[in-house]
Amino acid sequence: MHSGSCLCGAVTFAVADTLPNPNFCHCRMCRKHSGHYFASTDVPRSALTIVGEENVAWFQSSEKIRRGFCSTCGSSLFWDRADRDWIAIAMGAFDGPTRTKANLHIYVGDKGDYYEIADGLLQYDTVPPRN
């Protein structure tokens, strides 16, 4: 079980599953949503419980994607695509150790000019195919 929350605690969540290793998205929208690149892990919807869901505001950032944040404190929490059986959760929102390791970088061509990616992880211009 892994738990987390927004900054003010109005939204809490629990994941009743092992967390997959997080990916780092450098696309323009993720950078605007999070303030930097977006580090998240994709968990099965069935494993996620949200308390205070009435405090989650959703912004439809594209035709297929919506982004969830706390309507009280503004914390970026979720990235969601309704046609998938998983939802992405921001790594910074988890409490305590996640027992994960960084996985890969996506949309690296969109990254900000103020940082370099030098961690040796795989880098993709788009999203790699899922197994």
DSSP file (Angstrom, degrees, kcal/mol; ACC not computed):
  #  RESIDUE AA STRUCTURE BP1 BP2  ACC     N-H-->O    O-->H-N    N-H-->O    O-->H-N    TCO  KAPPA ALPHA  PHI   PSI    X-CA   Y-CA   Z-CA
    1    1 A M              0   0    0      0, 0.0     2,-0.4     0, 0.0    15,-0.2   0.000 360.0 360.0 360.0 131.8    0.0    0.0    0.0
    2    2 A H  E     -A   15   0A   0     13,-2.1    13,-3.2    15,-0.1     2,-0.3  -0.980 360.0-171.0-123.8 138.1    1.3    3.4   -1.0
    3    3 A S  E     +A   14   0A   0     92,-0.4    92,-3.0    -2,-0.4     2,-0.3  -0.855  11.3 155.3-128.2 163.8   -0.4    6.7    0.1
    4    4 A G  E     -AB  13  94A   0      9,-2.0     9,-2.3    90,-0.3     2,-0.3  -0.954  14.0-161.6-167.5-177.0   -0.1   10.3   -0.6
    5    5 A S  E     -A   12   0A   0     88,-2.3     7,-0.2    -2,-0.3     2,-0.1  -0.971  29.9 -89.3-164.0 172.8   -1.8   13.7   -0.7
    6    6 A C        -     0   0    0      5,-2.0     3,-0.1    -2,-0.3    71,-0.0  -0.270  57.1 -90.2 -79.7 179.4   -1.8   17.2   -2.0
    7    7 A L  S    S+     0   0    0      1,-0.2    -1,-0.1    -2,-0.1    67,-0.0   0.874 125.8  38.3 -63.0 -40.5    0.0   19.9   -0.1
    8    8 A C  S    S-     0   0    0      3,-0.0    -1,-0.2     1,-0.0     0, 0.0   0.621 106.8-120.2 -90.7 -12.6   -3.0   20.9    2.1
    9    9 A G  S    S+     0   0    0      2,-0.2    -2,-0.1    -3,-0.1     3,-0.1   0.489  77.9 122.1  88.6   3.2   -4.4   17.4    2.6
   10   10 A A  S    S+     0   0    0      1,-0.2     2,-0.5    45,-0.1    45,-0.2   0.782  78.0  43.4 -68.1 -25.4   -7.8   18.1    1.1
   11   11 A V  S    S+     0   0    0     44,-0.1    -5,-2.0    43,-0.1     2,-0.3  -0.986  70.8 171.2-121.4 124.0   -7.1   15.2   -1.3
   12   12 A T  E     -AC   5  51A   0     39,-2.6    39,-2.9    -2,-0.5     2,-0.3  -0.907   7.1-174.2-124.0 158.4   -5.5   12.0   -0.2
   13   13 A F  E     -AC   4  50A   0     -9,-2.3    -9,-2.0    -2,-0.3     2,-0.4  -0.979  12.6-156.5-148.9 160.2   -5.1    8.7   -2.1
   14   14 A A  E     -AC   3  49A   0     35,-2.2    35,-2.5    -2,-0.3     2,-0.5  -0.996   6.5-153.9-138.5 142.4   -3.9    5.2   -1.6
   15   15 A V  E     -AC   2  48A   0    -13,-3.2   -13,-2.1    -2,-0.4     2,-1.2  -0.973   3.4-160.1-118.6 116.7   -2.6    2.7   -4.2
   16   16 A A        +     0   0    0     31,-2.7     2,-0.3    -2,-0.5    32,-0.1  -0.454  68.3  61.0 -93.6  61.1   -3.2   -1.0   -3.3
   17   17 A D  S    S-     0   0    0     -2,-1.2     2,-0.2    30,-0.1    -2,-0.1  -0.967  96.0 -76.0-168.6 166.9   -0.5   -2.3   -5.6
   18   18 A T        -     0   0    0     -2,-0.3    81,-0.1     1,-0.1    -2,-0.1  -0.575  52.8-118.5 -71.6 140.9    3.2   -2.1   -6.3
   19   19 A L        -     0   0    0     79,-0.4    24,-0.1    -2,-0.2    -1,-0.1  -0.712  22.0-129.8 -85.0 128.2    4.2    1.1   -8.0
   20   20 A P        -     0   0    0      0, 0.0    83,-0.1     0, 0.0    80,-0.0  -0.372  42.3 -83.2 -66.3 156.0    5.7    0.8  -11.4
   21   21 A N        -     0   0    0      1,-0.1    21,-0.3    81,-0.1    81,-0.2  -0.368  56.7-107.9 -61.1 139.1    8.9    2.7  -12.0
   22   22 A P        -     0   0    0      0, 0.0    81,-2.8     0, 0.0    82,-0.6  -0.324  24.3-147.0 -75.5 151.2    8.2    6.4  -12.8
   23   23 A N  E     -De  40 104B   0     17,-2.4    17,-2.2    80,-0.2     2,-0.5  -0.784  10.7-135.1-108.1 157.5    8.7    8.1  -16.2
   24   24 A F  E     -De  39 105B   0     80,-2.5    82,-2.8    -2,-0.3     2,-0.5  -0.967  15.4-160.3-117.7 118.3    9.7   11.7  -16.7
   25   25 A C  E     -De  38 106B   0     13,-2.5    13,-2.3    -2,-0.5    82,-0.2  -0.869  12.7-178.7-103.5 127.7    7.7   13.7  -19.3
   26   26 A H        +     0   0    0     80,-2.4    81,-0.1    -2,-0.5    -1,-0.1   0.206  36.1 132.6-107.0  12.3    9.3   16.8  -20.7
   27   27 A C  S  > S-     0   0    0     79,-0.1     4,-2.4     1,-0.1     5,-0.2  -0.224  70.1-109.9 -65.2 158.5    6.4   17.9  -23.0
   28   28 A R  H  > S+     0   0    0      1,-0.2     4,-2.2     2,-0.2     5,-0.2   0.884 116.6  50.2 -56.8 -43.3    5.3   21.5  -22.9
   29   29 A M  H  > S+     0   0    0      2,-0.2     4,-2.6     1,-0.2    -1,-0.2   0.914 110.9  47.8 -67.0 -42.5    2.0   20.7  -21.2
   30   30 A C  H  > S+     0   0    0      1,-0.2     4,-2.3     2,-0.2     6,-0.4   0.891 111.6  51.4 -64.9 -37.7    3.5   18.6  -18.5
   31   31 A R  H  X S+     0   0    0     -4,-2.4     4,-2.3     1,-0.2    -2,-0.2   0.909 113.0  44.7 -65.9 -40.0    6.1   21.3  -17.8
   32   32 A K  H  < S+     0   0    0     -4,-2.2    -2,-0.2    -5,-0.2    -1,-0.2   0.888 114.3  50.1 -68.7 -38.1    3.4   23.9  -17.5
   33   33 A H  H  < S+     0   0    0     -4,-2.6    -2,-0.2    -5,-0.2    -1,-0.2   0.873 125.6  24.9 -67.0 -38.4    1.2   21.6  -15.3
   34   34 A S  H  < S-     0   0    0     -4,-2.3    -2,-0.2     2,-0.4    -1,-0.2   0.640 101.2-117.0-105.4 -17.1    4.0   20.7  -12.9
   35   35 A G  S  < S+     0   0    0     -4,-2.3     2,-0.2     1,-0.4    -4,-0.1   0.390  95.9  19.4  92.0  -4.1    6.4   23.7  -13.1
   36   36 A H  S    S-     0   0    0     -6,-0.4    -2,-0.4    -5,-0.2    -1,-0.4  -0.744 121.1 -34.7-163.0-153.8    9.2   21.4  -14.4
   37   37 A Y        -     0   0    0     -2,-0.2     2,-0.6    -3,-0.1   -11,-0.2  -0.551  67.9-112.7 -79.1 156.8    9.1   18.0  -16.1
   38   38 A F  E     -D   25   0B   0    -13,-2.3   -13,-2.5    -2,-0.2     2,-0.6  -0.800  25.6-163.9 -97.8 116.3    6.3   15.7  -14.8
   39   39 A A  E     +D   24   0B   0     -2,-0.6    52,-2.8   -15,-0.2    53,-0.4  -0.879  28.3 152.4 -97.1 119.7    7.5   12.6  -12.8
   40   40 A S  E     -DF  23  90B   0    -17,-2.2   -17,-2.4    -2,-0.6     2,-0.4  -0.963  37.8-139.2-147.4 161.6    4.7   10.1  -12.5
   41   41 A T  E     - F   0  89B   0     48,-2.0    48,-2.5    -2,-0.3     2,-0.6  -0.964  22.7-129.5-122.5 142.0    3.9    6.4  -12.2
   42   42 A D  E     + F   0  88B   0     -2,-0.4    46,-0.2   -21,-0.3    -2,-0.0  -0.815  31.6 179.9 -95.3 116.8    1.0    4.6  -14.0
   43   43 A V  E     - F   0  87B   0     44,-2.7    44,-2.4    -2,-0.6     2,-0.1  -0.862  36.0 -96.4-117.1 150.4   -1.2    2.6  -11.7
   44   44 A P  E >>  - F   0  86B   0      0, 0.0     3,-1.7     0, 0.0     4,-0.5  -0.405  29.6-130.6 -61.3 136.9   -4.3    0.5  -12.5
   45   45 A R  G >4 S+     0   0    0     40,-2.2     3,-1.4     1,-0.3    41,-0.1   0.875 108.0  60.7 -54.6 -37.9   -7.5    2.5  -11.9
   46   46 A S  G 34 S+     0   0    0     39,-0.4    -1,-0.3     1,-0.3    40,-0.1   0.693 101.6  53.2 -66.3 -17.9   -8.8   -0.4   -9.8
   47   47 A A  G <4 S+     0   0    0     -3,-1.7   -31,-2.7   -32,-0.1     2,-0.5   0.529  93.2  89.6 -92.7  -7.5   -5.8    0.0   -7.4
   48   48 A L  E <<  -C   15   0A   0     -3,-1.4     2,-0.4    -4,-0.5   -33,-0.2  -0.795  49.2-177.2-101.3 129.3   -6.4    3.7   -6.7
   49   49 A T  E     -C   14   0A   0    -35,-2.5   -35,-2.2    -2,-0.5     2,-0.5  -0.992   8.8-163.4-119.4 128.9   -8.7    5.1   -3.9
   50   50 A I  E     -C   13   0A   0     -2,-0.4     2,-0.5   -37,-0.2     3,-0.4  -0.953   3.1-164.7-114.9 127.8   -9.1    8.8   -3.7
   51   51 A V  E    S+C   12   0A   0    -39,-2.9   -39,-2.6    -2,-0.5    -2,-0.0  -0.936  81.2  26.1-108.5 133.5  -10.5   10.5   -0.5
   52   52 A G  S >  S+     0   0    0     -2,-0.5     3,-2.7   -41,-0.2    -1,-0.2   0.749  72.1 157.4  84.7  27.1  -11.6   14.1   -1.0
   53   53 A E  G >   +     0   0    0     -3,-0.4     3,-1.8     1,-0.3    -2,-0.1   0.765  65.3  69.4 -58.0 -25.4  -12.3   13.5   -4.7
   54   54 A E  G 3  S+     0   0    0      1,-0.3    -1,-0.3     3,-0.0   -43,-0.1   0.680  95.0  57.2 -66.0 -14.9  -14.7   16.4   -4.6
   55   55 A N  G <  S+     0   0    0     -3,-2.7    16,-3.4   -45,-0.2     2,-0.6   0.387  83.5  99.5 -95.0   1.6  -11.6   18.6   -4.1
   56   56 A V  E <   -G   70   0B   0     -3,-1.8     2,-0.4    14,-0.2    14,-0.2  -0.812  58.4-162.0 -89.9 120.6   -9.9   17.3   -7.3
   57   57 A A  E     -G   69   0B   0     12,-3.2    12,-2.3    -2,-0.6     2,-0.4  -0.830   7.5-147.6 -98.9 141.3  -10.4   19.8  -10.2
   58   58 A W  E     -G   68   0B   0     -2,-0.4     2,-0.5    10,-0.2    10,-0.2  -0.925   8.3-163.7-114.6 133.3   -9.9   18.5  -13.7
   59   59 A F  E     -G   67   0B   0      8,-2.5     8,-2.6    -2,-0.4     2,-1.2  -0.973  18.2-139.2-114.7 122.5   -8.5   20.5  -16.6
   60   60 A Q  E     +G   66   0B   0     -2,-0.5     6,-0.3     6,-0.2     3,-0.1  -0.687  26.9 175.9 -80.4  97.7   -9.0   19.0  -20.1
   61   61 A S        -     0   0    0     -2,-1.2     2,-0.3     4,-0.9     5,-0.2   0.652  63.9  -2.5 -85.2 -15.9   -5.6   19.8  -21.6
   62   62 A S  S    S-     0   0    0      3,-1.7    -1,-0.1    -3,-0.1     0, 0.0  -0.928  91.1 -79.1-157.5 179.9   -6.2   18.1  -24.9
   63   63 A E  S    S+     0   0    0     -2,-0.3    -1,-0.0     1,-0.2     3,-0.0   0.862 128.7  20.0 -56.3 -37.8   -8.9   16.1  -26.7
   64   64 A K  S    S+     0   0    0     17,-0.1    18,-0.6    18,-0.0     2,-0.4   0.604 113.6  74.8-108.4 -15.3   -7.9   12.9  -24.8
   65   65 A I  E     + H   0  81B   0     16,-0.2    -3,-1.7    17,-0.1    -4,-0.9  -0.834  47.5 179.6-112.7 137.2   -6.0   14.1  -21.7
   66   66 A R  E     -GH  60  80B   0     14,-2.5    14,-3.0    -2,-0.4     2,-0.4  -0.961  15.7-146.6-127.8 152.6   -7.1   15.7  -18.5
   67   67 A R  E     -GH  59  79B   0     -8,-2.6    -8,-2.5    -2,-0.3     2,-0.4  -0.966  10.0-147.3-122.9 131.8   -5.0   16.7  -15.6
   68   68 A G  E     +GH  58  78B   0     10,-1.8     9,-2.6    -2,-0.4    10,-2.0  -0.804  23.0 162.7-104.4 138.9   -6.1   16.6  -12.0
   69   69 A F  E     -GH  57  76B   0    -12,-2.3   -12,-3.2    -2,-0.4     2,-0.3  -0.966  46.1 -88.1-146.2 160.3   -5.1   19.0   -9.2
   70   70 A C  E  >  -G   56   0B   0      5,-2.0     4,-1.5    -2,-0.3   -14,-0.2  -0.562  28.1-149.9 -71.6 128.0   -6.3   20.0   -5.8
   71   71 A S  T  4 S+     0   0    0    -16,-3.4    -1,-0.1    -2,-0.3   -15,-0.1   0.615  93.8  47.9 -75.2 -11.2   -8.8   22.8   -6.1
   72   72 A T  T  4 S+     0   0    0    -17,-0.4    -1,-0.2     3,-0.1   -16,-0.1   0.906 130.1  11.6 -91.9 -54.3   -7.7   24.2   -2.7
   73   73 A C  T  4 S-     0   0    0      2,-0.1    -2,-0.2     0, 0.0    -3,-0.0   0.585  93.5-123.7-105.4 -11.8   -3.9   24.3   -2.8
   74   74 A G     <  +     0   0    0     -4,-1.5    -3,-0.1     1,-0.2     3,-0.0   0.496  47.0 165.0  86.2   3.3   -3.3   23.7   -6.5
   75   75 A S        -     0   0    0     -6,-0.1    -5,-2.0     1,-0.1     2,-0.4  -0.313  40.2-123.0 -58.4 131.1   -1.0   20.6   -6.2
   76   76 A S  E     +H   69   0B   0     -7,-0.2    -7,-0.2     1,-0.2    -1,-0.1  -0.641  47.5 153.7 -73.5 125.7   -0.6   18.7   -9.4
   77   77 A L  E     +     0   0B   0     -9,-2.6    13,-2.9    -2,-0.4     2,-0.3   0.746  44.7  29.6-123.2 -46.0   -1.7   15.1   -8.8
   78   78 A F  E     -HI  68  89B   0    -10,-2.0   -10,-1.8    11,-0.2     2,-0.4  -0.874  39.6-162.7-132.2 154.6   -3.0   13.2  -11.8
   79   79 A W  E     -HI  67  88B   0      9,-1.9     9,-2.5    -2,-0.3     2,-0.4  -0.993  29.7-174.7-129.9 124.9   -2.7   12.7  -15.5
   80   80 A D  E     -H   66   0B   0    -14,-3.0   -14,-2.5    -2,-0.4     2,-0.4  -0.969  27.4-176.7-135.2 137.9   -5.6   10.8  -17.0
   81   81 A R  E >   -H   65   0B   0      5,-0.5     3,-1.9    -2,-0.4     5,-0.3  -0.965  22.7-148.5-128.1 112.5   -6.6    9.4  -20.3
   82   82 A A  T 3  S+     0   0    0    -18,-0.6    -1,-0.1    -2,-0.4   -17,-0.1   0.707  91.2  62.2 -59.6 -25.8  -10.1    7.9  -20.1
   83   83 A D  T 3  S+     0   0    0    -19,-0.2     2,-0.3    -3,-0.0    -1,-0.3   0.324  92.9  80.8 -86.2  11.2   -9.6    5.2  -22.7
   84   84 A R  S <  S-     0   0    0     -3,-1.9    -3,-0.1     2,-0.2   -39,-0.0  -0.821  76.8-134.6-113.2 154.7   -6.8    3.5  -20.6
   85   85 A D  S    S+     0   0    0     -2,-0.3   -40,-2.2   -41,-0.0   -39,-0.4   0.257  87.2  62.5 -90.5  13.4   -7.1    1.2  -17.6
   86   86 A W  E     -F   44   0B   0    -42,-0.3    -5,-0.5    -5,-0.3     2,-0.3  -0.889  64.1-153.1-132.5 163.6   -4.5    3.2  -15.7
   87   87 A I  E     -F   43   0B   0    -44,-2.4   -44,-2.7    -2,-0.3     2,-0.4  -0.989  21.2-124.0-135.3 143.6   -4.0    6.7  -14.3
   88   88 A A  E     -FI  42  79B   0     -9,-2.5    -9,-1.9    -2,-0.3     2,-0.4  -0.723  22.2-161.6 -91.4 137.4   -0.7    8.5  -13.7
   89   89 A I  E     -FI  41  78B   0    -48,-2.5   -48,-2.0    -2,-0.4   -11,-0.2  -0.965  26.8-109.5-119.9 134.5    0.0    9.8  -10.3
   90   90 A A  E >   -F   40   0B   0    -13,-2.9     3,-1.3    -2,-0.4     4,-0.3  -0.407  20.6-141.5 -62.3 129.5    2.6   12.5   -9.6
   91   91 A M  G >  S+     0   0    0    -52,-2.8     3,-1.4     1,-0.3    -1,-0.1   0.841  98.1  62.3 -63.0 -34.6    5.6   11.0   -7.7
   92   92 A G  G 3  S+     0   0    0    -53,-0.4    -1,-0.3     1,-0.3   -52,-0.1   0.643  93.8  64.4 -68.0 -13.5    6.0   14.1   -5.5
   93   93 A A  G <  S+     0   0    0     -3,-1.3   -88,-2.3   -16,-0.1    -1,-0.3   0.599  80.4 101.4 -85.9 -11.2    2.5   13.5   -4.0
   94   94 A F  B <   -B    4   0A   0     -3,-1.4     2,-0.4    -4,-0.3   -90,-0.3  -0.490  66.8-137.2 -76.1 143.3    3.5   10.2   -2.4
   95   95 A D        -     0   0    0    -92,-3.0   -92,-0.4    -2,-0.2    -2,-0.1  -0.781  65.8  -6.1 -93.2 141.4    4.2   10.1    1.3
   96   96 A G  S    S-     0   0    0     -2,-0.4     2,-0.1   -94,-0.1    -2,-0.0  -0.012 111.9 -20.1  70.3-176.7    7.2    8.0    2.4
   97   97 A P        -     0   0    0      0, 0.0    -2,-0.1     0, 0.0     0, 0.0  -0.354  44.9-165.7 -68.6 142.6    9.3    5.7    0.3
   98   98 A T        -     0   0    0      2,-0.1   -79,-0.4    -4,-0.1     3,-0.1   0.585  27.0-137.3-100.2 -14.8    7.9    4.5   -3.0
   99   99 A R        +     0   0    0      1,-0.2     2,-0.3   -81,-0.1   -80,-0.1   0.896  62.0 124.0  55.2  42.9   10.5    1.7   -3.6
  100  100 A T        -     0   0    0    -80,-0.0     2,-0.3   -79,-0.0    -1,-0.2  -0.791  50.3-146.3-122.7 168.2   10.8    2.7   -7.2
  101  101 A K        -     0   0    0     -2,-0.3     0, 0.0    -3,-0.1     0, 0.0  -0.984  38.1 -88.7-132.9 146.3   13.7    3.8   -9.5
  102  102 A A        -     0   0    0     -2,-0.3   -79,-0.2   -81,-0.2     3,-0.1  -0.224  41.0-172.1 -52.8 140.3   13.5    6.2  -12.4
  103  103 A N        -     0   0    0    -81,-2.8    19,-0.6     1,-0.3     2,-0.3   0.880  45.1 -39.8-103.8 -63.3   12.6    4.5  -15.6
  104  104 A L  E     -ej  23 122B   0    -82,-0.6   -80,-2.5    17,-0.2     2,-0.4  -0.966  45.0-110.2-162.6 171.0   12.9    6.7  -18.7
  105  105 A H  E     -ej  24 123B   0     17,-2.5    19,-1.8    -2,-0.3     2,-0.3  -0.926  27.7-166.5-114.9 138.3   12.3   10.2  -20.2
  106  106 A I  E     +e   25   0B   0    -82,-2.8   -80,-2.4    -2,-0.4    19,-0.2  -0.897  66.3  18.5-124.0 157.3    9.7   11.0  -22.9
  107  107 A Y    >   +     0   0    0     19,-0.9     3,-1.6    17,-0.4    18,-0.2   0.882  68.4 161.8  53.7  44.3    9.2   14.0  -25.1
  108  108 A V  G >   +     0   0    0     16,-2.1     3,-1.2     1,-0.3    17,-0.2   0.735  63.7  68.7 -68.0 -21.6   12.8   15.1  -24.6
  109  109 A G  G 3  S+     0   0    0      1,-0.2    -1,-0.3    15,-0.2    16,-0.1   0.695 100.0  50.7 -67.8 -17.6   12.8   17.3  -27.7
  110  110 A D  G <  S+     0   0    0     -3,-1.6    -1,-0.2    15,-0.1    -2,-0.2   0.406  84.2 128.0 -96.8   0.1   10.4   19.6  -25.8
  111  111 A K    <   -     0   0    0     -3,-1.2   -83,-0.1    -4,-0.2   -84,-0.1  -0.081  67.9 -94.1 -60.4 157.4   12.5   19.9  -22.6
  112  112 A G    >   -     0   0    0      1,-0.1     3,-0.7   -85,-0.1    -1,-0.1  -0.310  24.3-128.8 -67.2 155.0   13.4   23.2  -21.2
  113  113 A D  T 3  S+     0   0    0      1,-0.2    -1,-0.1    -3,-0.1    -2,-0.1   0.483  97.7  75.2 -83.2  -2.3   16.7   24.8  -22.2
  114  114 A Y  T 3  S+     0   0    0      2,-0.0     2,-0.3     0, 0.0    -1,-0.2   0.374  97.0  41.0 -94.0   4.0   17.7   25.4  -18.6
  115  115 A Y    <   -     0   0    0     -3,-0.7     2,-0.3     2,-0.0    -4,-0.0  -0.978  65.7-139.1-147.3 160.8   18.6   21.8  -17.7
  116  116 A E        -     0   0    0     -2,-0.3     2,-0.8    -5,-0.0    -3,-0.0  -0.874  17.2-131.8-116.2 151.9   20.3   18.8  -19.2
  117  117 A I        +     0   0    0     -2,-0.3     3,-0.1     1,-0.1   -12,-0.0  -0.908  45.0 147.7-102.6 107.5   19.3   15.1  -18.9
  118  118 A A        +     0   0    0     -2,-0.8    -1,-0.1     1,-0.1    -2,-0.0  -0.027  32.0 105.7-133.0  30.3   22.4   13.3  -17.9
  119  119 A D  S    S-     0   0    0      2,-0.1    -1,-0.1     3,-0.0     3,-0.1   0.470  85.5-117.9 -94.7  -0.5   21.2   10.4  -15.8
  120  120 A G        +     0   0    0      1,-0.3     3,-0.1    -3,-0.1     2,-0.1   0.465  67.1 137.7  82.1   0.6   21.9    7.7  -18.4
  121  121 A L        -     0   0    0      1,-0.1    -1,-0.3   -17,-0.0   -17,-0.2  -0.378  65.4 -85.6 -76.0 159.0   18.2    6.7  -18.7
  122  122 A L  E     -j  104   0B   0    -19,-0.6   -17,-2.5    -3,-0.1     2,-0.4  -0.344  45.0-154.1 -61.0 144.3   16.6    5.9  -22.0
  123  123 A Q  E     -j  105   0B   0    -19,-0.2     2,-0.4    -3,-0.1   -17,-0.2  -0.981  10.3-171.4-127.5 136.8   15.3    9.0  -23.8
  124  124 A Y        -     0   0    0    -19,-1.8   -16,-2.1    -2,-0.4   -17,-0.4  -0.960  27.4-144.3-129.3 144.9   12.4    9.2  -26.3
  125  125 A D  S    S+     0   0    0     -2,-0.4   -16,-0.2   -18,-0.2     2,-0.1   0.737  94.7   2.0 -76.1 -23.6   11.1   11.9  -28.6
  126  126 A T  S    S-     0   0    0    -19,-0.1   -19,-0.9   -20,-0.1   -18,-0.2  -0.309 111.2 -52.1-131.4-141.9    7.6   10.6  -28.1
  127  127 A V        -     0   0    0    -21,-0.2     3,-0.1    -2,-0.1   -21,-0.1  -0.914  52.2-128.0-106.9 128.8    6.2    7.7  -26.0
  128  128 A P        -     0   0    0      0, 0.0    -4,-0.0     0, 0.0     2,-0.0  -0.373  38.1 -91.0 -69.9 154.7    7.7    4.3  -26.4
  129  129 A P        -     0   0    0      0, 0.0     2,-0.3     0, 0.0     0, 0.0  -0.360  41.4-121.2 -64.5 145.2    5.4    1.4  -27.2
  130  130 A R              0   0    0      1,-0.1    -3,-0.0    -3,-0.1     0, 0.0  -0.625 360.0 360.0 -85.6 146.3    4.0   -0.4  -24.1
  131  131 A N              0   0    0     -2,-0.3    -1,-0.1     0, 0.0     0, 0.0   0.468 360.0 360.0 -77.1 360.0    4.6   -4.1  -23.8
